[in-house]
């Protein structure tokens, strides 16, 4: 993690390179009454020199808890926080499209409503976009919040660590890493609207950026922490949804996620297995759940039951 002094120096450099850069933060939030206020407070205190936070747009459409009321209470104190609140839950892509339609910043930072941002995470995420106009998307690094259930924390930590290893390798070799949907920044205009049934907005955004000639950058220092599923049902649903999203991208846009390459996955996988070699039963259970998740995703995809409203 970068120290405060280093971040301040980077902030001054960014201020000189692109003083007019403005940021819109977009947050799709469905029933996130417990996390939305801390997240908004966190974002509002993340500002650095050269990064002008223009607005935070929260789409709480379809929420049946107090998410909208929590956001509304903050809009009174800070008018930069704006609320979209429709009656229907129409899926993440539709929620993001409403945000994109209202966003006025030159860069839009998209954040899941259940994450916790590390200090300076937005400043770290933004840096490559500010210093290189050929960069279209910057992707952050997501790790799980530690919970009491040891196996499912191990499983999510293993999966996200493998994602980090693969993205770091791709970046180090000048190749395109995968975009992390929990926390990424995208130049305005790269995506005007997400197709309604796209499950993986991050992969669609990456595909669009590459089609337009932009580079994708992985920023491992831009850390956020997320509350990954801690039950069998939740874990399988999470992995099934991700795999279906990848299948959808391959069928409809002929886009294959960079981290799915076997030659790329094996070295990172072997490294993590070696580091966790004493957890044999957990590794075997995770492998079994991976196979089951793929089977469930395949069946879901064949039935055309795309889980876009999650």
N, C-alpha and C positions, 0 to 999 in steps of 0.2 A: 504494500500500500504506500502511496506517495505521502511524504510529509507535508505539513502545511506550508512551509517555506517554498518547497518546490512547486506546489500548486499555485501559490501566489505569483511566482515568477512566470509560470505558464499562462496565468490569467493576464498578466501585463503584456505578454507577447501576443496573446489573442486579441487584446484590446487594440494593439497597434495594427494587426493584420486585417481585422474586420470589425470595426467599431459599430457598424450598422446592423450586425446580426441580431435578429430578434427571435425569441423562442416562444412557441405555443406548446403547452403540455396537454396531451390528451389522455384521459383516463376512462376506459369503459368499466363501469362498476355495476355489478348485479348482486344485490343483497350483501353489501360490504360495510354495514353500519359500524362494525368493530374496528375496521382498519382505515376507513376513508379519512377521518379527521387527522389521525397521526401522520398519514401520508401527505395530506395537503400542507400541514404545518411543516413537515420535513422539506417539501419542495420549496415552500416560500422562504426558507432560511438557507437555501442552497446557492444563492446568487453569488457570482464572482464578477470582477471587473471585466468588461467586454461582453458579458452575457446578459442581455436585457430580457428579462422574463415579461413577456407581453400579456400572457393570459394562461389560465389553467381551465380547461374545459372538461367537465365531468359529465358523462352520459350515464344516468342512473335509470334509464327507461326499463320498465317492467319490474323494478324492485318492489318487493312486498314488505320490506322492513323499513327502517328509518334512515336509509342511505341518503335519500334526497333531502330530508330535513337536516341531516348533519352537514351536508354541503351548503345548504341554504344559510345556515347559521354563520358560516365562514364568509359567504359572499357579502354579508352585511358589513363585516370588518374590513374586507379587502375585495374591492370590485373586480380585481383581475380574475377572481374565481367565478366561473360561470357554470350554470347548471342546465343540462338538457334532461327533461323528465317526461317521457311519454308513457302511456299506459301499457303498451305491448312490449314483450320481450321478443325481439326479432333476430337475435344473434349478434355475435361480436362484429362481423363485417359491417352490418347495418349501423351498429353503434359507432364504429370508427368512421363510417361515411358521414354521419351527422357531425362528428367532430371535425373532419377534414373540410366539410362545407363551411364551417364557421371560423376555422383557424386563420389567423392573419400573420403569424410569424413566418420568417424566411426558412426556419427549420422547425419541424414538429417532433417533439419527443413523446413517444407512446409508452405508457407505463401501465402495467396491470395494477388493479386496485388493492391487491393483497400483499404487495411487496413492501420491504423496508429498505430504504436507500442508505448506502454508506455515505459518510461525509464526503462532499465534493464529487459525488457520483455523476451528476449532470455535467459539471465542468470537465471532468475526465472524458465523459462520453462525447462531448461536443468538440473537443480539440481538433481531431483530424478534419472535421467538416469545416472548421474555421480557417485552417491553414492551407487547405488543398481543395480547390473548386471541382476537381475531378472525383472527389469522394461523394457518393450519394447517400450512403447509409453507414452509420456506426452502430455496432451491436455491443451491448453490455454483457457482463458475466454474472450469471444467476446461480446462487447456491441455496440449499434448503435451510430454513430455520430449524434448529435442533428441537425435537419434541421427545416425549417420554417413550414412544414406541421405537425401540432400538432397531428392529429389522427394517421397518419402512423408512426410517431416517437413513439407515445404511444404504438401502436400495436407491433412494432418490439422490443421495450424495454420490454414490457410485456412477449413476447415469449422468448426472450433471458434471462430474469430474471428467468422465470420458468425453463429453461434449467439449469441455474446456481443452483437453489434451488435443483433440482433433482440430479444433479451431486455431489453437496456437500453432500447431504443425502447419496447417494450410497457410496461415498468415506468414509464418517464417519462411515459407517457400514461394511467396508471392502469389498464392492461389486464393480463390474466393472462399471465405468461411461461411458457415451457416449463420443466419440472423436469429437472435434470441427474442422471441415474441414478448417476453416479460418486460423488456427494457431496451428500446432502440430509438435512434434519432434518424429522421429522413428529411431530405430536402423537399421543400414545398414544390408540388407539381410533378414529382416522380409518379405518385399514385393519385389520380383524381378521385377514384372510387374503387373499392374492393368488390368483386363479384359476391353476391349475396351468400352463396353456398361455399365460399372459400373458408375452410377451417383454419388453415395455417396462413394468417395474414402476413407473418414474418417472411415466409418463403415466397409468397406472391410478391411482396414488396421487393425482395431481393431479385426475383426474376425480372420485374419491371425495370429496376435500376440498371441491371446488367444489359437489358435490351436497349436502354438509352445511353449506354456507354459509360456508366458510372462505376466506380470501385466500391467494394464493400469492405469495411474495416472492422476487425474485432478488437475491442478495447478491454482487456482483462482487468485493468485497474478500476473500471467503472462497475463497481460491485453493488448488487442488490440481493436481498434474501427473501425467499418466498416460502409460504406455508404449504408444502407439498402434501398430498394425501397420506393419511396414516391408517387407512383401513384397506382391506383386500379389494373391496368393491371400488373404492375411490381410486386406488392405484391402477387397477385394470382399466377403468374408464379413462383415466388420464393417458395411459400408454396407448390404448385403443384409438382415442381421438387423434393423437399425434400421428400414428401410423396411417389412419384413414386420410388425414390431411396430406400426407406425403403421397399417398396413392392418387388422390384427387389431382395434385399438381402434376404428377407424371402423366395421367390420362388426358387432362384437359389442356395442359400447357407444355407437355413434353419436357418438364423440368425435373431433374433428379437432384435431391438435396445433397450438397457436397459431402456431408459427413456419413453418407450411406455407403461410400466406397469401402469394400472389404479390405483392400490393401492398406487403407488409412486407419480403419478401425482396429485391426489386429494389434499393431504395436502399442497403442494406448490401452487396449483391453488387457494385453499381457502385462503391461506395467502395473495396472491397477489390481489385477489378480495377484501379482507377486507381492504387492504392498499389503494385500488383505488375505494372504495365503492361509492364515490361521482360522479364517472364518469360512471354512469349507462348506458347512451346511447352508450358511447365508448365501454364498455364491451359487450353490446348486439351486436353491430356492429362487433366487433372482433369475437364473437362466430359465428355469421352468416357467416363471411368470412372464418372461420375455416371449417365450414360445406361445404361451396361451394368449397373450395380448395380441400377437400377430395373427393368430387364428381367428380371434374375435373381430379384429379389424378387417380381415379378409372377408368374413361372412357379412359384416356390416356393409362393406363396400359393394359386394355382389348384390346385396338387397337394395342398394342405392339409398340407404338410410344414413345420409351424411349428417353427422352431429354438429351442425353449424351453430345451433343455439345452445351455448354452454356458458 
